[in-house]
Amino acid sequence: MKNLLYCLVILVVLNSCKSSSKIVTAAANKSERTSNKIAENIIEEAEENIGIKYKTAGTTRAGYDCSGLVFTLYGNYNIKLPRTSIQQSKTGIDLGKDISKAQKGDLIFFKTNNRSQINHVGIVTEVLKEELLFIHTSTSKGVILSSTKEPYYKKAFAQLNRVIY
């Protein structure tokens, strides 16, 4: 009788642990799907801005600078980011320069014109085997799509950050 009671207690404990892990896994999957949807929405909205001109300190469709584009688009989804690229680079999870860790919607940072600190930011739109595509604002061309394979951006690439969880 004592062995039977012991077996029942073990069985109840094991079953309760098993069912809770399904709940945690389901919640994690839902969170990941939500993050992916937010990233897709931000990218879609960013693509709608391709061709908009560069404007120093710009945060509207009348003109954007690089961090203004990021600030505005993420802000539309209640993701509050600082206004400048250097401050944005200190936000979220720093993924370093390992592009294999990148996901759509991550921020990509650069040190352009041989600067010693980050001064440019874009939004990762596509993750390929050895290349990232990203939308950003160029001073000469406005909002454009570029690649880390382009020599200028390959040399200036500094880090990736995840701000959508």
ChimeraX commands (.cxc) that place a marker at each C-alpha (Angstrom):
marker #1 position 0.00,0.00,0.00 radius 0.5
marker #1 position 2.82,2.37,0.91 radius 0.5
marker #1 position 4.56,1.63,-2.44 radius 0.5
marker #1 position 1.35,2.31,-4.34 radius 0.5
marker #1 position 0.90,5.67,-2.61 radius 0.5
marker #1 position 4.56,6.54,-3.32 radius 0.5
marker #1 position 4.12,5.68,-7.02 radius 0.5
marker #1 position 0.98,7.83,-7.25 radius 0.5
marker #1 position 2.77,10.83,-5.72 radius 0.5
marker #1 position 5.68,10.44,-8.17 radius 0.5
marker #1 position 3.26,10.13,-11.09 radius 0.5
marker #1 position 1.36,13.29,-10.10 radius 0.5
marker #1 position 4.58,15.29,-9.69 radius 0.5
marker #1 position 5.97,14.18,-13.05 radius 0.5
marker #1 position 2.73,14.90,-14.89 radius 0.5
marker #1 position 2.37,18.36,-13.36 radius 0.5
marker #1 position 5.93,19.29,-14.41 radius 0.5
marker #1 position 5.37,18.00,-17.90 radius 0.5
marker #1 position 2.21,20.01,-18.49 radius 0.5
marker #1 position 3.73,23.24,-17.22 radius 0.5
marker #1 position 6.66,22.93,-19.62 radius 0.5
marker #1 position 4.20,22.81,-22.52 radius 0.5
marker #1 position 2.66,26.05,-21.26 radius 0.5
marker #1 position 6.05,27.76,-20.99 radius 0.5
marker #1 position 7.05,26.53,-24.46 radius 0.5
marker #1 position 3.75,27.74,-25.93 radius 0.5
marker #1 position 4.22,31.17,-24.30 radius 0.5
marker #1 position 7.79,31.43,-25.63 radius 0.5
marker #1 position 6.63,30.48,-29.15 radius 0.5
marker #1 position 3.86,33.09,-29.01 radius 0.5
marker #1 position 6.35,35.74,-27.87 radius 0.5
marker #1 position 8.69,34.84,-30.74 radius 0.5
marker #1 position 5.84,35.01,-33.27 radius 0.5
marker #1 position 4.82,38.42,-31.90 radius 0.5
marker #1 position 8.42,39.69,-32.16 radius 0.5
marker #1 position 8.68,38.42,-35.74 radius 0.5
marker #1 position 5.40,40.13,-36.66 radius 0.5
marker #1 position 6.55,43.44,-35.16 radius 0.5
marker #1 position 9.85,43.17,-37.07 radius 0.5
marker #1 position 8.00,42.42,-40.32 radius 0.5
marker #1 position 5.69,45.41,-39.76 radius 0.5
marker #1 position 8.62,47.75,-39.07 radius 0.5
marker #1 position 10.44,46.52,-42.19 radius 0.5
marker #1 position 7.31,46.93,-44.32 radius 0.5
marker #1 position 6.87,50.48,-43.05 radius 0.5
marker #1 position 10.58,51.20,-43.61 radius 0.5
marker #1 position 10.29,50.00,-47.21 radius 0.5
marker #1 position 7.40,52.43,-47.73 radius 0.5
marker #1 position 9.89,55.20,-46.92 radius 0.5
marker #1 position 12.47,54.24,-49.58 radius 0.5
marker #1 position 13.26,57.33,-51.62 radius 0.5
marker #1 position 12.41,59.86,-48.90 radius 0.5
marker #1 position 15.16,62.48,-48.78 radius 0.5
marker #1 position 17.78,62.94,-46.07 radius 0.5
marker #1 position 17.18,65.75,-43.59 radius 0.5
marker #1 position 19.46,66.55,-40.66 radius 0.5
marker #1 position 17.61,65.75,-37.40 radius 0.5
marker #1 position 14.62,64.59,-39.50 radius 0.5
marker #1 position 12.01,62.29,-37.98 radius 0.5
marker #1 position 9.14,62.59,-40.47 radius 0.5
marker #1 position 8.33,61.71,-44.08 radius 0.5
marker #1 position 9.45,65.24,-44.95 radius 0.5
marker #1 position 12.96,63.88,-44.38 radius 0.5
marker #1 position 14.89,61.55,-42.08 radius 0.5
marker #1 position 18.38,61.19,-40.79 radius 0.5
marker #1 position 19.51,57.63,-40.05 radius 0.5
marker #1 position 18.67,57.56,-36.34 radius 0.5
marker #1 position 15.49,59.57,-36.92 radius 0.5
marker #1 position 14.17,56.87,-39.25 radius 0.5
marker #1 position 14.90,54.16,-36.66 radius 0.5
marker #1 position 13.56,56.27,-33.77 radius 0.5
marker #1 position 10.29,56.97,-35.60 radius 0.5
marker #1 position 9.61,53.49,-36.99 radius 0.5
marker #1 position 10.29,51.64,-33.73 radius 0.5
marker #1 position 8.40,54.31,-31.78 radius 0.5
marker #1 position 5.33,53.55,-33.92 radius 0.5
marker #1 position 5.35,50.11,-32.23 radius 0.5
marker #1 position 5.95,51.46,-28.69 radius 0.5
marker #1 position 9.62,50.51,-28.78 radius 0.5
marker #1 position 11.20,53.57,-27.23 radius 0.5
marker #1 position 14.72,54.19,-28.48 radius 0.5
marker #1 position 17.10,57.09,-27.89 radius 0.5
marker #1 position 17.31,59.69,-30.63 radius 0.5
marker #1 position 20.97,59.32,-31.71 radius 0.5
marker #1 position 22.75,56.36,-33.31 radius 0.5
marker #1 position 25.46,56.27,-30.62 radius 0.5
marker #1 position 22.81,56.07,-27.87 radius 0.5
marker #1 position 20.76,53.54,-29.87 radius 0.5
marker #1 position 23.89,51.35,-30.06 radius 0.5
marker #1 position 23.83,51.12,-26.25 radius 0.5
marker #1 position 20.22,49.87,-26.22 radius 0.5
marker #1 position 19.03,46.27,-26.33 radius 0.5
marker #1 position 21.22,43.19,-26.64 radius 0.5
marker #1 position 24.63,43.77,-28.24 radius 0.5
marker #1 position 25.20,40.88,-30.68 radius 0.5
marker #1 position 28.65,42.03,-31.72 radius 0.5
marker #1 position 29.57,41.61,-35.40 radius 0.5
marker #1 position 28.45,37.99,-35.80 radius 0.5
marker #1 position 25.95,38.18,-38.66 radius 0.5
marker #1 position 24.88,34.58,-38.04 radius 0.5
marker #1 position 23.12,35.88,-34.89 radius 0.5
marker #1 position 21.22,38.55,-36.82 radius 0.5
marker #1 position 17.46,38.57,-37.29 radius 0.5
marker #1 position 15.13,40.77,-39.28 radius 0.5
marker #1 position 14.42,43.91,-37.32 radius 0.5
marker #1 position 17.79,44.03,-35.54 radius 0.5
marker #1 position 19.65,47.33,-35.63 radius 0.5
marker #1 position 22.94,47.47,-37.52 radius 0.5
marker #1 position 25.54,50.09,-36.61 radius 0.5
marker #1 position 28.48,51.61,-38.44 radius 0.5
marker #1 position 31.51,53.79,-37.84 radius 0.5
marker #1 position 31.60,55.70,-41.12 radius 0.5
marker #1 position 34.23,58.05,-42.52 radius 0.5
marker #1 position 36.96,56.50,-40.33 radius 0.5
marker #1 position 35.24,57.68,-37.16 radius 0.5
marker #1 position 36.21,56.11,-33.84 radius 0.5
marker #1 position 32.64,55.86,-32.58 radius 0.5
marker #1 position 29.32,54.71,-34.01 radius 0.5
marker #1 position 27.66,57.39,-36.12 radius 0.5
marker #1 position 25.26,55.49,-38.41 radius 0.5
marker #1 position 22.38,53.02,-37.97 radius 0.5
marker #1 position 20.08,50.93,-40.14 radius 0.5
marker #1 position 17.44,48.20,-39.82 radius 0.5
marker #1 position 18.23,44.62,-40.86 radius 0.5
marker #1 position 15.67,43.56,-43.48 radius 0.5
marker #1 position 17.15,40.28,-44.69 radius 0.5
marker #1 position 19.64,37.79,-43.28 radius 0.5
marker #1 position 21.56,35.83,-45.90 radius 0.5
marker #1 position 24.43,33.35,-45.44 radius 0.5
marker #1 position 27.28,35.88,-45.36 radius 0.5
marker #1 position 25.41,39.12,-45.92 radius 0.5
marker #1 position 22.85,41.39,-44.30 radius 0.5
marker #1 position 20.51,43.68,-46.19 radius 0.5
marker #1 position 19.43,46.80,-44.33 radius 0.5
marker #1 position 17.39,49.96,-44.76 radius 0.5
marker #1 position 18.93,53.23,-43.67 radius 0.5
marker #1 position 19.14,56.88,-44.58 radius 0.5
marker #1 position 22.07,58.00,-46.71 radius 0.5
marker #1 position 22.97,61.69,-46.72 radius 0.5
marker #1 position 23.22,61.63,-50.52 radius 0.5
marker #1 position 20.41,59.24,-51.52 radius 0.5
marker #1 position 17.88,59.40,-48.69 radius 0.5
marker #1 position 16.21,56.20,-47.45 radius 0.5
marker #1 position 17.75,53.26,-49.31 radius 0.5
marker #1 position 18.41,49.53,-49.11 radius 0.5
marker #1 position 22.07,48.48,-48.80 radius 0.5
marker #1 position 24.20,45.40,-48.15 radius 0.5
marker #1 position 27.08,44.53,-45.83 radius 0.5
marker #1 position 28.81,43.17,-48.94 radius 0.5
marker #1 position 29.23,46.71,-50.29 radius 0.5
marker #1 position 32.86,47.69,-49.59 radius 0.5
marker #1 position 31.96,50.94,-47.78 radius 0.5
marker #1 position 29.57,49.25,-45.36 radius 0.5
marker #1 position 31.69,46.13,-45.00 radius 0.5
marker #1 position 34.57,48.27,-43.75 radius 0.5
marker #1 position 32.41,50.49,-41.51 radius 0.5
marker #1 position 30.27,47.70,-39.93 radius 0.5
marker #1 position 30.57,47.95,-36.13 radius 0.5
marker #1 position 27.83,45.94,-34.39 radius 0.5
marker #1 position 24.31,44.50,-34.28 radius 0.5
marker #1 position 21.76,45.07,-31.53 radius 0.5
marker #1 position 18.47,43.32,-30.83 radius 0.5
marker #1 position 15.75,45.65,-29.56 radius 0.5
marker #1 position 12.69,43.49,-30.39 radius 0.5
marker #1 position 12.27,40.62,-27.95 radius 0.5
marker link #1:1,2 radius 0.2
marker link #1:2,3 radius 0.2
marker link #1:3,4 radius 0.2
marker link #1:4,5 radius 0.2
marker link #1:5,6 radius 0.2
marker link #1:6,7 radius 0.2
marker link #1:7,8 radius 0.2
marker link #1:8,9 radius 0.2
marker link #1:9,10 radius 0.2
marker link #1:10,11 radius 0.2
marker link #1:11,12 radius 0.2
marker link #1:12,13 radius 0.2
marker link #1:13,14 radius 0.2
marker link #1:14,15 radius 0.2
marker link #1:15,16 radius 0.2
marker link #1:16,17 radius 0.2
marker link #1:17,18 radius 0.2
marker link #1:18,19 radius 0.2
marker link #1:19,20 radius 0.2
marker link #1:20,21 radius 0.2
marker link #1:21,22 radius 0.2
marker link #1:22,23 radius 0.2
marker link #1:23,24 radius 0.2
marker link #1:24,25 radius 0.2
marker link #1:25,26 radius 0.2
marker link #1:26,27 radius 0.2
marker link #1:27,28 radius 0.2
marker link #1:28,29 radius 0.2
marker link #1:29,30 radius 0.2
marker link #1:30,31 radius 0.2
marker link #1:31,32 radius 0.2
marker link #1:32,33 radius 0.2
marker link #1:33,34 radius 0.2
marker link #1:34,35 radius 0.2
marker link #1:35,36 radius 0.2
marker link #1:36,37 radius 0.2
marker link #1:37,38 radius 0.2
marker link #1:38,39 radius 0.2
marker link #1:39,40 radius 0.2
marker link #1:40,41 radius 0.2
marker link #1:41,42 radius 0.2
marker link #1:42,43 radius 0.2
marker link #1:43,44 radius 0.2
marker link #1:44,45 radius 0.2
marker link #1:45,46 radius 0.2
marker link #1:46,47 radius 0.2
marker link #1:47,48 radius 0.2
marker link #1:48,49 radius 0.2
marker link #1:49,50 radius 0.2
marker link #1:50,51 radius 0.2
marker link #1:51,52 radius 0.2
marker link #1:52,53 radius 0.2
marker link #1:53,54 radius 0.2
marker link #1:54,55 radius 0.2
marker link #1:55,56 radius 0.2
marker link #1:56,57 radius 0.2
marker link #1:57,58 radius 0.2
marker link #1:58,59 radius 0.2
marker link #1:59,60 radius 0.2
marker link #1:60,61 radius 0.2
marker link #1:61,62 radius 0.2
marker link #1:62,63 radius 0.2
marker link #1:63,64 radius 0.2
marker link #1:64,65 radius 0.2
marker link #1:65,66 radius 0.2
marker link #1:66,67 radius 0.2
marker link #1:67,68 radius 0.2
marker link #1:68,69 radius 0.2
marker link #1:69,70 radius 0.2
marker link #1:70,71 radius 0.2
marker link #1:71,72 radius 0.2
marker link #1:72,73 radius 0.2
marker link #1:73,74 radius 0.2
marker link #1:74,75 radius 0.2
marker link #1:75,76 radius 0.2
marker link #1:76,77 radius 0.2
marker link #1:77,78 radius 0.2
marker link #1:78,79 radius 0.2
marker link #1:79,80 radius 0.2
marker link #1:80,81 radius 0.2
marker link #1:81,82 radius 0.2
marker link #1:82,83 radius 0.2
marker link #1:83,84 radius 0.2
marker link #1:84,85 radius 0.2
marker link #1:85,86 radius 0.2
marker link #1:86,87 radius 0.2
marker link #1:87,88 radius 0.2
marker link #1:88,89 radius 0.2
marker link #1:89,90 radius 0.2
marker link #1:90,91 radius 0.2
marker link #1:91,92 radius 0.2
marker link #1:92,93 radius 0.2
marker link #1:93,94 radius 0.2
marker link #1:94,95 radius 0.2
marker link #1:95,96 radius 0.2
marker link #1:96,97 radius 0.2
marker link #1:97,98 radius 0.2
marker link #1:98,99 radius 0.2
marker link #1:99,100 radius 0.2
marker link #1:100,101 radius 0.2
marker link #1:101,102 radius 0.2
marker link #1:102,103 radius 0.2
marker link #1:103,104 radius 0.2
marker link #1:104,105 radius 0.2
marker link #1:105,106 radius 0.2
marker link #1:106,107 radius 0.2
marker link #1:107,108 radius 0.2
marker link #1:108,109 radius 0.2
marker link #1:109,110 radius 0.2
marker link #1:110,111 radius 0.2
marker link #1:111,112 radius 0.2
marker link #1:112,113 radius 0.2
marker link #1:113,114 radius 0.2
marker link #1:114,115 radius 0.2
marker link #1:115,116 radius 0.2
marker link #1:116,117 radius 0.2
marker link #1:117,118 radius 0.2
marker link #1:118,119 radius 0.2
marker link #1:119,120 radius 0.2
marker link #1:120,121 radius 0.2
marker link #1:121,122 radius 0.2
marker link #1:122,123 radius 0.2
marker link #1:123,124 radius 0.2
marker link #1:124,125 radius 0.2
marker link #1:125,126 radius 0.2
marker link #1:126,127 radius 0.2
marker link #1:127,128 radius 0.2
marker link #1:128,129 radius 0.2
marker link #1:129,130 radius 0.2
marker link #1:130,131 radius 0.2
marker link #1:131,132 radius 0.2
marker link #1:132,133 radius 0.2
marker link #1:133,134 radius 0.2
marker link #1:134,135 radius 0.2
marker link #1:135,136 radius 0.2
marker link #1:136,137 radius 0.2
marker link #1:137,138 radius 0.2
marker link #1:138,139 radius 0.2
marker link #1:139,140 radius 0.2
marker link #1:140,141 radius 0.2
marker link #1:141,142 radius 0.2
marker link #1:142,143 radius 0.2
marker link #1:143,144 radius 0.2
marker link #1:144,145 radius 0.2
marker link #1:145,146 radius 0.2
marker link #1:146,147 radius 0.2
marker link #1:147,148 radius 0.2
marker link #1:148,149 radius 0.2
marker link #1:149,150 radius 0.2
marker link #1:150,151 radius 0.2
marker link #1:151,152 radius 0.2
marker link #1:152,153 radius 0.2
marker link #1:153,154 radius 0.2
marker link #1:154,155 radius 0.2
marker link #1:155,156 radius 0.2
marker link #1:156,157 radius 0.2
marker link #1:157,158 radius 0.2
marker link #1:158,159 radius 0.2
marker link #1:159,160 radius 0.2
marker link #1:160,161 radius 0.2
marker link #1:161,162 radius 0.2
marker link #1:162,163 radius 0.2
marker link #1:163,164 radius 0.2
marker link #1:164,165 radius 0.2
view
